[in-house]
Amino acid sequence: MALCVLLLVLLCVLAASRPPRQLPLSCTVVQTEVFCSDLALHSTPQDLPQGILALDLSRNQLQNLSQETLAFHTDLHRLNLHANKIHFIQPGLFAGMTQLKILDLSRNHLSAFAVHKTKIGPLGSVESLDLSSNGLYTDMTDYFLSDSPSLVNISLSGNSITKISSDAFRGSLSLRKVNLHNNVIMEIEDGAFDSLDHLSDLDLSKNSINCITDFNLYNLKSLNLSQNSLEMFQSSPSDEISQLVSLDLSQNKLPLLPLIPRKNKLEYLDVSRNQIQSVNVTGTYSGQIFFLCTCLAQPPSLTKHHTCFHHLRYLDMSYNNFQSLPECLFYTMLSLEVLNISNNCITSFSLSRDLLPKVRILNLSENSLQTFQITQKSLPSLEELYLNGNTLTTLDFNTFQSLPSLRLLHLQQNDLQMCPQNILDDFGSCISFESVSHLEYLDLSENNIQRIPAGAFRNTPLKHLDLSLNSGLTLHRDSFSGLENSLVHLYLNENNITVINADLSSLTNLKYVDLSTNQLTTLPRWNRESSIESLNLQNNNLVTLDYSTVLALERSLKTLYMGSNPLSCCSNLPFLHMLQRSEVVVPDIEAVTCVYLEDSEPVKIEKVTQEMCQNLENGSVNVIMMVVAALVLIVMLILLIKCCQSRKRKRSRSYRA
């Protein structure tokens, strides 16, 4: 018995002397993953559980990685050391981590480690390695990649690398994705990527590369060379099929379209924000003949130098200096779906044949277009057309009726007029929007449109109509006839309108209306069937809101803008009552004021009460009564004086007798 008691005491003492094995209080354990980020740790926690598969130590203060802290965690699959201050890694630290697949060492100070020319490896099982933002410069990458046979994904972005040497990736031949974004690369040695047979994704964006000649990475699927200083992109002549699907050459200095491999599978091409001025039917790069436009027009025997775009789906040529676009450019682009030619200097665009049968989006905005001509079947799939910011004054009368799939049309900032109703002949000076069978969105703002005729949009299922910034616009009562069951958004702001003649009450699905910055003195009439949810009446000349209109809107209205109107306080009590009892939100309530007394300063409408107006009314009645009483007294005094004077004269006559 005494022996048992002694053993129990010894166990208690030992338990008291040994601290309990537990994680730091702020670490989180989720099954086999441990999260210790943002804890200001200076070393790896000593009591991590055994058998964990993922450890997150990101955004701490770690400086050294040694065997004592991590070596026994041989089962780790993922290790995140992002955003620490690591400048030393004990050689061979990761050798025993045979299951480690993902290693994130980004945003540390590994350039200090590389200075000592010590290799980090081996990284025998690591498939994804992030070394971005470490201050690494040329030749330092070898100390991290020299023994990484399983590496598939490497990120070296945000470093100071100036040159890619021919043997930079000799120890990582399994690489598929290489990210070199945001370095200062000026030179790529011949063969730098040739040994990477599996490379499919290469990001060289935001560097200082001047030219690419003899491009021959035929297994590559995605290449990003945007934000460089490229003045040339030229592929090597070959009959081998290029697997390239995406090529981004935006924000460079290219004077011509790139010379891509003749046989290609390219689907995405971005050459926006370059210095391309024209499309050459034939041209040369370093003496090589460059044929772009004649692939289908020439006999097969002459096509060996031709570049075709049979698979191209997306083409962005915006923000260049194109003056014109010959139709032959599109001869081989039968698969094209998105064409962006915005922000150039194009004056004319025409398609005389079915060259772009699959184009869904065509952007010609911000050019100098004076003519836009298409045939009945040239754009059968077009859904979105952007012609805004041009100088269009005339279009064929039925231009948009010939686009059977058109759903969205931007025409703002042109100089177009709308044709009168029941027009029989084609008018070169006006355009019609009747019977555009699928058009739902139409922007006609800033066109100097003078009038909207009756039935202007009949048989066109518009949901969104913008007629703003057409100063002096006049509306017919039936301008919106035909839109009763479709129109949801209507913009009539900044038109200098004094009265809304059009019948808006018939638009039963209308929910969002902007009438701001006009000269309205009265509201359009709505009935109880109104569906208006948002109404903008800012900056008009409204003094009194019609009571019946207020009642009609009260049922559906959710948001109302009323600022900058000369409202009368006591003439709008029904409106005030609606604001107080309903759930209508007035976002600009601080700017909504009214005049309480004549010649007095405007007061915030929130502070006006019915009692104030009643008091004002009673006060006015009292003043009127006092004025009337004063007038009665004055009249009585005048009569009394006259009476006295009359009697006095009678007395004086009697004395003379």
C-alpha positions as CSV (number, residue, x, y, z in Angstrom):
1,M,0.0,0.0,0.0
2,A,2.8,2.4,0.9
3,L,4.6,1.6,-2.3
4,C,1.5,2.4,-4.4
5,V,1.1,5.8,-2.6
6,L,4.8,6.5,-3.3
7,L,4.4,5.7,-7.0
8,L,1.3,7.9,-7.2
9,V,3.2,10.9,-5.7
10,L,6.1,10.4,-8.1
11,L,3.7,10.4,-11.1
12,C,2.1,13.6,-9.9
13,V,5.5,15.3,-9.5
14,L,6.6,14.3,-13.0
15,A,3.3,15.5,-14.5
16,A,3.7,18.8,-12.7
17,S,7.3,19.3,-13.9
18,R,6.5,18.6,-17.6
19,P,4.6,21.3,-19.5
20,P,1.5,20.0,-21.3
21,R,2.0,19.3,-25.1
22,Q,-0.3,21.6,-26.9
23,L,-0.3,24.0,-29.8
24,P,0.0,27.7,-29.4
25,L,-3.3,29.1,-28.4
26,S,-4.0,30.8,-31.7
27,C,-3.1,27.9,-34.0
28,T,-6.1,26.2,-35.6
29,V,-6.2,22.4,-36.3
30,V,-8.7,21.1,-38.9
31,Q,-8.3,17.4,-39.2
32,T,-4.8,16.9,-40.6
33,E,-4.2,20.6,-41.4
34,V,-2.6,23.2,-39.0
35,F,-3.1,27.0,-39.5
36,C,-0.6,29.3,-37.7
37,S,-0.7,32.3,-39.9
38,D,-0.5,35.9,-38.7
39,L,0.8,35.1,-35.2
40,A,4.1,37.0,-35.2
41,L,6.0,33.7,-34.7
42,H,9.8,33.8,-34.8
43,S,10.2,30.1,-35.0
44,T,8.1,27.0,-35.9
45,P,5.9,25.8,-33.0
46,Q,7.6,23.0,-31.1
47,D,4.6,20.9,-30.3
48,L,2.9,20.4,-33.6
49,P,0.9,17.2,-33.8
50,Q,2.4,14.2,-35.5
51,G,1.1,13.1,-38.9
52,I,-0.1,16.5,-40.1
53,L,-0.4,16.8,-43.9
54,A,-0.6,20.6,-44.3
55,L,1.1,23.4,-42.3
56,D,0.4,27.1,-42.9
57,L,3.0,29.4,-41.3
58,S,2.4,32.4,-43.6
59,R,2.8,36.0,-42.6
60,N,4.9,35.5,-39.5
61,Q,8.5,36.5,-38.5
62,L,10.4,33.3,-39.3
63,Q,14.1,33.9,-40.4
64,N,15.7,30.5,-40.3
65,L,14.5,27.0,-41.3
66,S,16.4,24.2,-39.6
67,Q,16.2,20.5,-39.0
68,E,15.2,20.9,-35.4
69,T,11.9,22.6,-36.3
70,L,10.7,20.8,-39.4
71,A,12.7,17.7,-40.2
72,F,10.5,15.3,-38.3
73,H,7.3,16.3,-40.2
74,T,8.0,13.9,-43.0
75,D,4.4,13.4,-43.9
76,L,3.7,17.0,-45.0
77,H,2.0,17.4,-48.4
78,R,1.7,21.2,-48.3
79,L,3.9,23.8,-46.6
80,N,3.1,27.5,-46.7
81,L,5.9,29.9,-45.6
82,H,4.6,32.9,-47.6
83,A,5.5,36.4,-46.3
84,N,8.1,35.7,-43.6
85,K,11.7,36.9,-43.3
86,I,13.4,33.7,-44.2
87,H,17.0,34.2,-45.4
88,F,18.5,30.8,-44.4
89,I,17.4,27.3,-45.1
90,Q,19.5,24.4,-43.8
91,P,20.7,22.3,-46.8
92,G,18.9,19.0,-47.1
93,L,16.0,20.2,-44.9
94,F,13.4,19.0,-47.4
95,A,15.2,15.8,-48.4
96,G,13.2,13.7,-45.9
97,M,9.8,15.1,-46.9
98,T,9.1,12.6,-49.5
99,Q,5.4,13.5,-49.6
100,L,5.8,17.3,-50.0
101,K,4.0,18.4,-53.1
102,I,3.4,22.1,-52.6
103,L,6.0,24.5,-51.2
104,D,5.3,28.2,-50.9
105,L,8.4,30.4,-50.1
106,S,7.1,33.6,-51.7
107,R,7.8,37.0,-50.2
108,N,10.8,36.2,-48.2
109,H,14.6,37.1,-48.4
110,L,16.0,34.1,-50.3
111,S,18.4,36.3,-52.3
112,A,20.5,36.4,-49.1
113,F,20.5,32.6,-49.1
114,A,21.4,32.3,-52.8
115,V,24.4,34.6,-52.4
116,H,26.1,31.8,-50.6
117,K,25.6,29.6,-53.6
118,T,24.0,26.8,-51.5
119,K,21.5,24.6,-53.1
120,I,18.1,24.1,-51.3
121,G,17.6,20.6,-52.7
122,P,16.9,18.0,-53.2
123,L,13.2,18.7,-53.7
124,G,12.5,15.2,-55.0
125,S,8.7,15.2,-54.8
126,V,7.8,18.9,-54.9
127,E,5.4,19.6,-57.8
128,S,4.6,23.3,-57.2
129,L,7.2,25.8,-55.9
130,D,6.6,29.5,-55.4
131,L,9.7,31.7,-55.2
132,S,8.0,35.0,-56.2
133,S,9.1,38.3,-54.6
134,N,12.4,37.2,-53.1
135,G,14.8,39.6,-54.7
136,L,16.3,36.8,-56.8
137,Y,18.4,37.9,-59.8
138,T,20.0,36.2,-62.7
139,D,21.6,32.7,-62.1
140,M,20.2,32.5,-58.6
141,T,17.3,30.2,-59.7
142,D,19.7,27.3,-60.2
143,Y,20.2,26.9,-56.5
144,F,16.4,26.1,-56.1
145,L,15.7,24.2,-59.4
146,S,18.8,22.1,-59.9
147,D,17.4,19.0,-58.2
148,S,13.7,19.2,-58.6
149,P,12.8,16.4,-61.0
150,S,9.1,16.4,-60.2
151,L,8.5,20.1,-60.4
152,V,5.5,21.0,-62.6
153,N,4.8,24.6,-61.6
154,I,7.3,27.2,-60.8
155,S,6.6,30.9,-60.0
156,L,9.5,33.4,-60.1
157,S,7.4,36.5,-60.5
158,G,8.3,39.8,-58.9
159,N,12.1,39.2,-58.8
160,S,15.0,40.9,-60.5
161,I,15.9,38.4,-63.1
162,T,17.4,40.0,-66.3
163,K,18.4,37.0,-68.3
164,I,17.1,33.4,-68.8
165,S,20.2,31.3,-69.5
166,S,20.1,28.2,-71.7
167,D,20.5,25.9,-68.7
168,A,18.2,27.7,-66.2
169,F,15.7,24.8,-66.1
170,R,18.0,21.8,-66.7
171,G,17.2,20.3,-63.2
172,S,13.4,20.6,-63.6
173,L,12.6,18.9,-66.9
174,S,9.0,18.1,-65.9
175,L,8.0,21.7,-65.8
176,R,4.6,22.5,-67.4
177,K,4.0,26.1,-66.1
178,V,6.6,28.8,-65.7
179,N,5.7,32.2,-64.3
180,L,8.3,34.9,-64.8
181,H,5.9,37.9,-64.6
182,N,7.2,41.2,-63.4
183,N,11.0,40.8,-63.7
184,V,13.4,42.8,-65.8
185,I,14.2,40.2,-68.4
186,M,15.9,41.6,-71.4
187,E,17.5,38.5,-72.9
188,I,16.5,34.9,-73.4
189,E,19.3,32.6,-74.5
190,D,18.7,30.2,-77.4
191,G,17.3,27.0,-76.2
192,A,16.4,28.3,-72.7
193,F,13.0,26.4,-72.9
194,D,13.8,23.8,-75.6
195,S,14.5,21.1,-73.0
196,L,11.1,21.5,-71.4
197,D,9.1,19.0,-73.5
198,H,6.0,19.3,-71.3
199,L,5.9,23.1,-71.0
200,S,2.4,24.3,-71.8
201,D,2.1,27.7,-70.0
202,L,4.7,30.4,-70.1
203,D,4.2,33.9,-68.5
204,L,6.8,36.5,-69.5
205,S,4.6,39.5,-69.0
206,K,5.8,42.8,-67.6
207,N,9.4,42.5,-68.5
208,S,11.8,44.3,-70.9
209,I,11.9,41.9,-73.9
210,N,12.5,43.7,-77.2
211,C,11.9,41.0,-79.8
212,I,11.0,37.3,-80.3
213,T,12.5,35.8,-83.4
214,D,12.3,32.1,-84.5
215,F,9.6,31.2,-82.0
216,N,9.6,27.4,-82.0
217,L,7.9,26.3,-78.8
218,Y,5.4,24.2,-80.6
219,N,4.1,22.3,-77.6
220,L,3.3,25.6,-75.7
221,K,-0.4,26.3,-75.3
222,S,-0.4,29.6,-73.5
223,L,2.1,32.4,-73.9
224,N,1.9,35.8,-72.2
225,L,4.2,38.5,-73.4
226,S,2.1,41.5,-72.5
227,Q,3.7,44.7,-71.0
228,N,7.1,44.3,-72.7
229,S,8.8,46.4,-75.3
230,L,8.3,44.0,-78.2
231,E,8.8,45.4,-81.7
232,M,8.7,42.0,-83.4
233,F,7.2,38.6,-82.9
234,Q,8.2,36.1,-85.5
235,S,7.9,32.3,-85.6
236,S,10.3,30.1,-87.3
237,P,9.2,28.7,-90.7
238,S,8.0,25.1,-90.1
239,D,5.2,22.7,-91.2
240,E,4.9,21.5,-87.6
241,I,1.5,22.2,-86.0
242,S,1.7,24.7,-83.2
243,Q,-0.4,23.8,-80.1
244,L,-0.5,27.5,-79.1
245,V,-4.1,28.4,-78.0
246,S,-3.6,31.7,-76.2
247,L,-1.2,34.5,-77.2
248,D,-1.2,37.8,-75.3
249,L,1.0,40.5,-76.9
250,S,-0.8,43.5,-75.5
251,Q,0.9,46.7,-74.4
252,N,4.0,46.4,-76.6
253,K,5.4,48.4,-79.5
254,L,4.5,46.1,-82.4
255,P,4.2,47.9,-85.8
256,L,2.6,44.8,-87.5
257,L,0.5,41.9,-86.6
258,P,2.6,39.0,-85.2
259,L,3.9,36.3,-87.5
260,I,2.6,33.2,-85.8
261,P,3.2,29.6,-86.9
262,R,1.6,28.9,-90.2
263,K,-0.2,25.8,-88.9
264,N,-1.7,26.7,-85.6
265,K,-4.6,26.1,-83.2
266,L,-4.7,29.7,-81.9
267,E,-8.0,30.6,-80.3
268,Y,-7.1,33.8,-78.3
269,L,-5.0,36.6,-79.7
270,D,-4.6,40.0,-78.0
271,V,-2.5,42.6,-79.7
272,S,-4.2,45.6,-78.1
273,R,-2.3,48.7,-77.0
274,N,0.5,48.4,-79.7
275,Q,1.4,50.7,-82.5
276,I,-0.1,48.8,-85.4
277,Q,-1.3,51.2,-88.2
278,S,-2.4,48.9,-91.0
279,V,-2.9,45.3,-92.1
280,N,-0.4,44.3,-94.8
281,V,-1.6,41.8,-97.3
282,T,2.0,41.0,-97.8
283,G,5.0,42.1,-95.8
284,T,8.3,41.0,-94.5
285,Y,9.9,40.3,-91.2
286,S,13.7,40.0,-91.7
287,G,13.2,39.2,-95.4
288,Q,10.6,36.6,-94.8
289,I,7.4,36.9,-96.8
290,F,4.4,37.4,-94.6
291,F,1.0,36.6,-96.2
292,L,-2.0,37.1,-93.9
293,C,-5.0,37.8,-96.1
294,T,-4.9,35.5,-99.0
295,C,-5.1,32.1,-97.4
296,L,-8.3,31.0,-99.1
297,A,-8.0,33.3,-102.1
298,Q,-4.9,31.7,-103.5
299,P,-4.4,28.2,-105.0
300,P,-3.1,25.6,-102.6
301,S,0.4,25.7,-104.2
302,L,0.8,29.3,-103.1
303,T,-0.2,28.8,-99.5
304,K,3.0,27.5,-98.0
305,H,3.8,30.9,-96.5
306,H,0.3,31.8,-95.5
307,T,-0.8,32.3,-91.9
308,C,-4.4,31.2,-91.3
309,F,-6.7,31.6,-88.3
310,H,-9.1,28.8,-88.7
311,H,-9.5,28.3,-84.9
312,L,-9.4,31.9,-83.7
313,R,-12.3,32.8,-81.4
314,Y,-11.1,36.0,-79.7
315,L,-9.3,38.8,-81.4
316,D,-8.5,42.1,-79.6
317,M,-6.8,44.8,-81.7
318,S,-8.0,47.8,-79.6
319,Y,-5.9,50.8,-78.8
320,N,-3.8,50.8,-82.0
321,N,-3.5,53.2,-84.9
322,F,-5.5,51.3,-87.5
323,Q,-6.8,53.5,-90.3
324,S,-8.8,50.8,-92.1
325,L,-9.5,47.1,-92.0
326,P,-9.6,45.2,-95.4
327,E,-12.2,42.5,-95.6
328,C,-9.5,40.0,-96.5
329,L,-8.2,40.1,-92.9
330,F,-11.2,38.0,-91.9
331,Y,-11.1,35.5,-94.7
332,T,-9.8,32.7,-92.5
333,M,-11.6,33.7,-89.3
334,L,-14.7,31.7,-89.7
335,S,-14.6,30.6,-86.0
336,L,-14.2,34.1,-84.6
337,E,-16.7,35.0,-81.8
338,V,-15.3,38.2,-80.3
339,L,-13.8,41.0,-82.3
340,N,-12.6,44.2,-80.5
341,I,-11.3,47.0,-82.7
342,S,-12.2,49.9,-80.4
343,N,-10.1,53.0,-79.9
344,N,-8.4,53.2,-83.3
345,C,-8.8,55.7,-86.2
346,I,-11.0,53.6,-88.5
347,T,-13.3,55.7,-90.7
348,S,-15.2,53.0,-92.5
349,F,-16.3,49.4,-91.7
350,S,-18.0,47.2,-94.2
351,L,-18.7,43.5,-94.8
352,S,-20.0,42.5,-98.2
353,R,-20.1,38.8,-97.6
354,D,-20.6,36.2,-94.9
355,L,-17.1,36.4,-93.4
356,L,-17.9,36.4,-89.7
357,P,-20.7,33.9,-89.2
358,K,-20.0,33.2,-85.5
359,V,-19.1,36.6,-84.2
360,R,-21.3,37.4,-81.1
361,I,-19.6,40.6,-80.0
362,L,-18.3,43.4,-82.3
363,N,-16.7,46.4,-80.7
364,L,-16.0,49.4,-83.0
365,S,-16.4,52.1,-80.3
366,E,-14.2,55.2,-80.1
367,N,-13.1,55.3,-83.7
368,S,-13.9,57.9,-86.4
369,L,-16.5,55.8,-88.2
370,Q,-18.5,57.7,-90.8
371,T,-19.9,54.6,-92.5
372,F,-21.0,51.2,-91.2
373,Q,-22.3,48.9,-93.9
374,I,-23.2,45.3,-93.6
375,T,-25.2,42.9,-95.7
376,Q,-28.3,40.9,-94.7
377,K,-26.3,37.8,-93.8
378,S,-22.9,39.1,-92.9
379,L,-23.3,38.9,-89.1
380,P,-26.0,36.3,-88.4
381,S,-24.8,35.5,-84.8
382,L,-24.1,39.1,-83.7
383,E,-25.6,39.7,-80.2
384,E,-23.6,42.8,-79.0
385,L,-22.6,45.8,-81.2
386,Y,-20.7,48.7,-79.9
387,L,-20.6,51.8,-82.2
388,N,-20.4,54.4,-79.5
389,G,-18.0,57.3,-79.7
390,N,-17.9,57.7,-83.5
391,T,-19.1,60.3,-86.0
392,L,-22.0,58.4,-87.5
393,T,-24.6,60.6,-89.1
394,T,-26.2,58.2,-91.5
395,L,-26.9,54.5,-91.7
396,D,-28.9,52.4,-94.0
397,F,-32.5,52.6,-92.9
398,N,-32.8,48.9,-91.9
399,T,-29.2,48.3,-90.7
400,F,-30.2,46.8,-87.4
401,Q,-33.1,44.8,-88.8
402,S,-30.5,42.8,-90.8
403,L,-29.0,41.6,-87.5
404,P,-31.3,38.8,-86.5
405,S,-29.6,38.0,-83.2
406,L,-28.8,41.5,-82.0
407,R,-29.6,41.9,-78.3
408,L,-27.4,44.9,-77.2
409,L,-26.6,48.1,-79.2
410,H,-24.5,51.0,-78.0
411,L,-24.9,54.1,-80.2
412,Q,-24.1,56.9,-77.8
413,Q,-22.0,59.8,-78.8
414,N,-22.9,59.9,-82.5
415,D,-25.2,62.2,-84.5
416,L,-28.1,60.0,-85.6
417,Q,-31.8,61.0,-86.1
418,M,-34.8,58.7,-85.9
419,C,-37.1,58.2,-88.9
420,P,-40.7,59.3,-88.8
421,Q,-43.5,56.8,-88.4
422,N,-44.7,54.7,-91.4
423,I,-41.8,55.6,-93.6
424,L,-41.9,53.9,-97.0
425,D,-38.5,54.7,-98.5
426,D,-35.0,54.4,-97.2
427,F,-34.0,57.7,-95.6
428,G,-30.2,58.2,-95.7
429,S,-30.5,60.8,-92.9
430,C,-32.3,58.7,-90.3
431,I,-32.4,55.3,-88.7
432,S,-35.3,53.0,-87.6
433,F,-35.5,50.8,-84.6
434,E,-38.8,49.2,-85.4
435,S,-38.9,45.4,-85.6
436,V,-35.4,44.6,-84.4
437,S,-36.7,41.3,-83.2
438,H,-34.3,40.5,-80.3
439,L,-33.0,43.9,-79.3
440,E,-33.3,44.4,-75.5
441,Y,-30.6,47.0,-74.7
442,L,-30.4,50.3,-76.7
443,D,-28.2,53.3,-75.8
444,L,-28.9,56.4,-77.9
445,S,-27.6,59.0,-75.5
446,E,-25.6,62.0,-76.7
447,N,-26.9,61.9,-80.3
448,N,-28.5,65.3,-80.6
449,I,-31.8,63.5,-81.3
450,Q,-34.6,66.1,-81.8
451,R,-37.7,63.9,-81.5
452,I,-38.9,60.4,-80.8
453,P,-41.8,59.7,-83.2
454,A,-44.8,57.6,-82.4
455,G,-44.2,53.8,-82.5
456,A,-40.4,54.4,-82.8
457,F,-39.7,51.0,-81.1
458,R,-42.7,49.0,-82.1
459,N,-42.1,45.2,-82.3
460,T,-38.7,45.6,-80.6
461,P,-38.7,44.0,-77.1
462,L,-36.5,46.7,-75.4
463,K,-35.9,46.3,-71.7
464,H,-33.3,49.1,-71.4
465,L,-33.6,52.4,-73.3
466,D,-31.2,55.3,-72.8
467,L,-32.2,58.6,-74.4
468,S,-30.3,60.9,-72.1
469,L,-28.2,63.9,-73.1
470,N,-30.2,64.7,-76.2
471,S,-30.9,68.4,-75.4
472,G,-34.2,69.6,-76.7
473,L,-35.6,66.2,-77.1
474,T,-39.4,66.1,-77.7
475,L,-41.6,63.0,-77.2
476,H,-44.8,62.0,-78.9
477,R,-47.6,60.6,-76.7
478,D,-47.1,57.2,-78.4
479,S,-43.2,57.3,-78.6
480,F,-43.0,54.2,-76.4
481,S,-46.0,52.4,-78.0
482,G,-45.1,48.7,-78.3
483,L,-42.9,48.7,-75.2
484,E,-45.8,48.3,-72.7
485,N,-44.9,44.8,-71.6
486,S,-41.1,44.8,-72.0
487,L,-39.5,48.1,-71.0
488,V,-37.9,48.0,-67.5
489,H,-35.2,50.8,-67.6
490,L,-35.8,54.3,-69.1
491,Y,-33.3,57.1,-69.0
492,L,-34.5,60.6,-70.1
493,N,-32.1,62.6,-67.9
494,E,-30.3,65.8,-69.1
495,N,-32.6,66.5,-72.0
496,N,-33.9,70.0,-71.0
497,I,-37.4,68.6,-71.1
498,T,-40.1,70.8,-69.7
499,V,-43.0,68.3,-69.9
500,I,-43.3,64.6,-70.5
501,N,-45.8,64.2,-73.3
502,A,-45.3,60.5,-73.7
503,D,-47.7,58.1,-71.9
504,L,-45.6,56.3,-69.3
505,S,-48.5,54.9,-67.4
506,S,-49.0,52.2,-70.1
507,L,-45.5,50.8,-69.4
508,T,-46.6,48.3,-66.9
509,N,-43.2,46.7,-66.4
510,L,-41.2,49.9,-66.0
511,K,-39.2,49.8,-62.8
512,Y,-36.3,52.3,-63.1
513,V,-36.8,55.8,-64.4
514,D,-34.3,58.6,-64.6
515,L,-35.8,62.1,-65.3
516,S,-33.1,64.1,-63.5
517,T,-31.6,67.4,-64.8
518,N,-34.5,68.6,-66.9
519,Q,-36.9,71.5,-66.5
520,L,-39.9,69.6,-65.3
521,T,-42.6,71.4,-63.4
522,T,-45.0,68.5,-63.2
523,L,-44.6,64.8,-63.0
524,P,-45.8,62.4,-65.7
525,R,-49.1,60.7,-64.6
526,W,-49.0,57.2,-63.3
527,N,-51.8,55.0,-62.2
528,R,-52.2,52.4,-59.4
529,E,-50.8,49.7,-61.8
530,S,-47.4,51.4,-61.8
531,S,-44.4,49.2,-61.1
532,I,-41.9,52.0,-60.6
533,E,-39.3,51.0,-58.0
534,S,-36.7,53.6,-58.6
535,L,-37.4,57.2,-59.7
536,N,-34.8,60.0,-60.1
537,L,-36.3,63.5,-60.1
538,Q,-33.2,65.4,-59.1
539,N,-32.4,68.9,-60.4
540,N,-35.8,69.9,-61.9
541,N,-38.2,72.7,-61.3
542,L,-40.8,70.8,-59.3
543,V,-42.7,72.9,-56.8
544,T,-45.8,70.7,-56.0
545,L,-46.1,67.0,-56.6
546,D,-49.5,65.9,-57.8
547,Y,-51.4,64.1,-55.0
548,S,-52.8,61.4,-57.3
549,T,-49.4,60.7,-58.7
550,V,-47.9,60.3,-55.2
551,L,-50.6,57.8,-54.3
552,A,-50.0,55.9,-57.5
553,L,-46.3,55.6,-56.9
554,E,-46.6,54.8,-53.2
555,R,-47.5,51.1,-53.8
556,S,-44.3,50.1,-55.7
557,L,-41.8,52.8,-55.1
558,K,-38.6,51.8,-53.2
559,T,-36.0,54.5,-54.1
560,L,-36.6,58.1,-54.8
561,Y,-34.1,60.9,-55.7
562,M,-35.5,64.4,-55.2
563,G,-32.7,66.8,-54.5
564,S,-32.3,70.2,-56.1
565,N,-36.0,71.0,-56.7
566,P,-37.7,74.3,-55.5
567,L,-40.4,72.3,-53.5
568,S,-43.0,74.1,-51.5
569,C,-43.1,72.7,-48.0
570,C,-46.8,73.0,-47.1
571,S,-48.0,72.2,-50.6
572,N,-46.5,68.7,-50.5
573,L,-47.9,67.3,-47.3
574,P,-49.1,64.1,-49.0
575,F,-45.6,63.5,-50.3
576,L,-44.2,64.1,-46.8
577,H,-46.7,61.8,-45.4
578,M,-45.7,59.1,-47.9
579,L,-42.0,59.4,-46.9
580,Q,-42.8,59.1,-43.2
581,R,-45.2,56.2,-43.4
582,S,-43.7,54.1,-46.2
583,E,-40.4,52.3,-46.7
584,V,-39.3,54.5,-49.6
585,V,-35.6,55.3,-49.4
586,V,-34.4,58.8,-50.4
587,P,-30.6,58.4,-50.8
588,D,-30.2,62.2,-51.3
589,I,-32.5,63.2,-48.4
590,E,-29.9,65.7,-47.2
591,A,-30.2,67.6,-50.4
592,V,-34.0,67.6,-50.5
593,T,-35.2,71.0,-49.3
594,C,-38.4,73.1,-49.5
595,V,-39.5,76.6,-49.0
596,Y,-41.5,77.1,-45.9
597,L,-42.1,80.9,-45.9
598,E,-41.9,83.2,-48.9
599,D,-38.4,84.7,-49.4
600,S,-37.1,82.5,-46.6
601,E,-34.1,80.1,-46.7
602,P,-35.0,76.5,-47.8
603,V,-35.3,74.0,-45.0
604,K,-34.6,70.3,-45.0
605,I,-37.7,68.4,-45.9
606,E,-37.1,66.0,-43.1
607,K,-37.8,68.8,-40.6
608,V,-41.2,69.8,-42.0
609,T,-44.2,68.5,-40.1
610,Q,-47.9,68.8,-40.7
611,E,-48.3,70.8,-37.4
612,M,-45.9,73.4,-38.7
613,C,-48.0,74.0,-41.8
614,Q,-51.2,74.0,-39.7
615,N,-49.6,76.7,-37.4
616,L,-48.6,78.6,-40.5
617,E,-52.1,78.3,-41.8
618,N,-53.7,79.4,-38.6
619,G,-51.2,82.3,-38.3
620,S,-52.1,83.4,-41.8
621,V,-55.8,83.3,-41.0
622,N,-55.2,85.4,-37.9
623,V,-53.2,87.9,-39.9
624,I,-56.0,88.1,-42.5
625,M,-58.6,88.6,-39.8
626,M,-56.6,91.4,-38.2
627,V,-56.2,93.1,-41.6
628,V,-59.9,92.8,-42.3
629,A,-60.8,94.2,-38.8
630,A,-58.3,97.1,-39.4
631,L,-59.9,97.9,-42.7
632,V,-63.4,97.8,-41.2
633,L,-62.3,100.2,-38.5
634,I,-60.8,102.5,-41.0
635,V,-64.0,102.5,-43.1
636,M,-66.1,103.2,-40.0
637,L,-63.8,106.1,-39.1
638,I,-64.0,107.6,-42.5
639,L,-67.8,107.3,-42.5
640,L,-68.0,108.8,-39.0
641,I,-65.8,111.7,-40.1
642,K,-67.9,112.4,-43.1
643,C,-71.0,112.2,-41.1
644,C,-69.7,114.7,-38.6
645,Q,-68.6,117.1,-41.3
646,S,-72.1,116.9,-42.9
647,R,-73.8,117.8,-39.7
648,K,-71.5,120.7,-39.1
649,R,-72.2,122.2,-42.5
650,K,-76.0,121.9,-41.8
651,R,-75.6,123.8,-38.5
652,S,-73.6,126.6,-40.2
653,R,-76.3,127.1,-42.8
654,S,-79.1,127.5,-40.1
655,Y,-77.2,130.3,-38.3
656,R,-77.0,132.3,-41.5
657,A,-80.8,132.3,-41.8
